[in-house]
């Protein structure tokens, strides 16, 4: 779990400080504009702008950035009806660099990127594989204690043909040692579903 990875990291540094890892996350607002629709061209292209607003959880909250962040993201999606792959890269802007409330880590602008794919079978079933990585923009994978990497796999079942709802269950595991990378996690969700651009 995330909390166990953080605790292990603190212990390795000889510290007893704990972070809060069970609480609401920051408020998120995302706006996405589609420039190319994969339903028409087999290639999708979009820009997403993400904004987080702190929820005022105080110090030592591992789930809050404590200040507003802005994250522009480019998404590219290629595929057909039964399969597609997607790539994305983002730049998360924190504003002024500062020291983290947790341990001795820095809070500054980050580059976030990932890639994934899905395969559809038996019309309403999908298998998915995804990955996400995060590192400081000014120190590209230069600090193993702060760099983040995770891979995830999931199964999705899609209800309906036109008014679409999807049920998803999956598993993720960390592949880097940076604080915040989960040792493992499970997830489940019910969402609206798009045939195009993203998964």
C-alpha positions in Angstrom: 0.0 0.0 0.0 1.0 3.7 -0.3 1.1 4.1 3.5 3.4 1.1 3.9 5.8 2.4 1.2 5.9 5.8 2.9 6.5 4.2 6.3 9.3 2.0 5.0 10.9 5.1 3.4 10.7 7.0 6.6 12.2 4.1 8.6 15.1 3.8 6.1 15.9 7.4 6.8 15.8 6.8 10.5 12.7 9.0 10.9 9.5 8.3 12.7 7.4 11.0 11.0 4.1 9.7 9.5 1.9 11.1 6.8 -1.8 11.0 6.5 -2.7 8.6 3.8 -6.4 8.1 4.5 -8.5 11.2 3.7 -10.2 13.0 0.7 -7.9 14.0 -2.1 -7.7 17.6 -3.4 -10.6 18.9 -5.5 -9.9 18.3 -9.2 -11.3 20.0 -12.3 -10.5 18.7 -15.8 -11.3 20.2 -19.1 -10.6 18.2 -22.3 -10.7 19.4 -25.9 -10.6 16.8 -28.7 -8.8 17.9 -31.9 -9.0 14.6 -33.7 -11.6 11.9 -33.0 -10.4 8.3 -33.4 -13.9 7.2 -34.6 -13.2 9.1 -37.8 -9.5 8.8 -38.4 -8.2 5.8 -36.3 -6.0 8.4 -34.5 -7.1 10.6 -31.6 -5.5 13.7 -30.3 -6.6 15.8 -27.4 -5.4 18.4 -24.9 -6.5 18.2 -21.2 -6.1 20.9 -18.6 -6.2 19.7 -15.0 -6.5 22.0 -12.0 -6.3 20.8 -8.3 -7.6 22.9 -5.4 -6.3 22.1 -1.9 -8.8 20.9 0.6 -7.0 22.3 3.6 -5.9 19.1 5.3 -3.0 20.7 7.1 0.6 19.6 7.4 1.8 16.1 6.8 -1.1 15.3 4.5 0.4 13.0 1.8 -2.8 13.4 -0.4 -2.8 17.2 -0.6 -0.6 19.5 -2.6 -1.4 22.4 -0.2 -1.6 24.9 -3.1 -3.4 25.1 -6.5 -1.7 23.2 -9.3 -2.2 23.4 -13.1 -1.4 20.4 -15.4 -1.7 20.7 -19.2 -1.6 17.2 -20.8 -1.3 16.0 -24.4 -3.0 12.7 -25.3 -2.5 10.6 -28.4 -4.7 7.6 -29.1 -4.3 5.1 -32.0 -6.3 2.0 -32.8 -9.4 0.3 -34.2 -12.6 -1.1 -32.7 -11.0 -4.1 -30.9 -7.7 -2.6 -29.8 -6.0 0.7 -29.2 -2.9 2.2 -27.6 -2.6 5.6 -25.9 0.3 7.9 -24.9 0.2 11.0 -22.8 2.6 13.5 -21.4 1.9 16.3 -18.9 3.7 19.1 -17.1 2.4 19.7 -13.6 3.0 23.3 -12.4 3.3 23.8 -8.6 4.4 27.4 -8.7 7.1 28.3 -6.3 9.4 25.5 -5.2 9.2 24.6 -1.5 10.2 21.9 0.9 7.6 19.2 1.5 5.9 18.9 4.9 6.8 15.2 4.8 10.5 14.2 5.4 13.0 16.2 3.3 11.5 16.1 -0.1 11.1 18.9 -2.6 7.9 20.1 -4.1 8.4 21.6 -7.6 7.3 21.2 -11.2 7.0 17.7 -12.6 6.9 15.8 -15.9 4.2 13.1 -15.9 3.9 10.6 -18.7 2.4 7.2 -19.4 1.4 4.6 -22.0 -1.2 1.9 -22.1 -3.3 -0.4 -24.3 -6.5 -2.3 -24.4 -8.0 -5.2 -26.2 -11.7 -5.9 -26.6 -13.1 -9.4 -26.9 -16.7 -10.9 -26.9 -18.1 -7.4 -27.8 -18.5 -6.1 -24.2 -15.2 -7.2 -22.5 -11.9 -5.4 -22.4 -8.4 -6.1 -20.9 -6.2 -3.1 -20.2 -2.6 -2.4 -19.3 -1.5 1.0 -18.2 1.6 2.7 -16.8 2.4 6.1 -15.3 5.7 7.8 -14.4 6.5 11.1 -12.6 9.8 12.9 -12.1 11.0 16.5 -11.4 11.2 18.6 -14.5 14.6 20.0 -13.5 16.1 16.7 -12.3 14.8 14.1 -14.7 14.8 10.7 -12.8 17.7 12.1 -10.7 16.4 11.1 -7.2 15.2 7.6 -6.7 13.5 8.6 -3.4 11.2 11.0 -5.2 10.6 9.5 -8.6 7.3 7.6 -9.2 6.5 4.6 -11.4 3.5 2.2 -11.5 2.0 -0.3 -13.8 -1.7 -1.3 -13.7 -3.8 -4.0 -15.3 -7.6 -4.2 -15.4 -10.7 -5.9 -16.7 -13.7 -3.9 -17.9 -17.2 -4.9 -18.8 -19.4 -2.5 -20.8 -23.1 -2.4 -20.4 -25.3 -1.3 -23.4 -24.6 -0.2 -26.9 -25.5 3.5 -26.9 -26.0 4.7 -23.4 -22.8 3.2 -22.1 -21.7 2.4 -18.6 -18.6 0.5 -17.7 -17.6 -1.6 -14.7 -13.8 -1.9 -14.1 -11.7 -3.8 -11.6 -7.9 -3.9 -11.6 -4.6 -4.2 -9.8 -1.5 -1.9 -9.7 2.0 -2.2 -8.4 4.9 0.1 -8.0 8.1 -0.4 -10.1 10.1 2.4 -8.6 11.1 3.2 -5.0 10.0 6.8 -4.7 7.8 7.9 -1.9 4.2 7.8 -2.9 4.6 4.8 -5.2 2.3 2.1 -4.0 3.7 -1.4 -3.2 0.4 -2.6 -4.6 -3.2 -1.6 -4.8 -6.6 -2.7 -6.0 -9.3 -0.6 -7.6 -12.9 -0.8 -8.7 -15.1 1.7 -10.5 -18.3 2.4 -12.4 -17.9 5.0 -15.1 -19.4 6.4 -18.3 -17.6 5.0 -21.3 -16.1 6.6 -24.5 -15.4 4.6 -27.6 -12.9 7.2 -28.7 -9.8 8.9 -27.3 -8.6 7.3 -24.1 -9.5 4.4 -22.0 
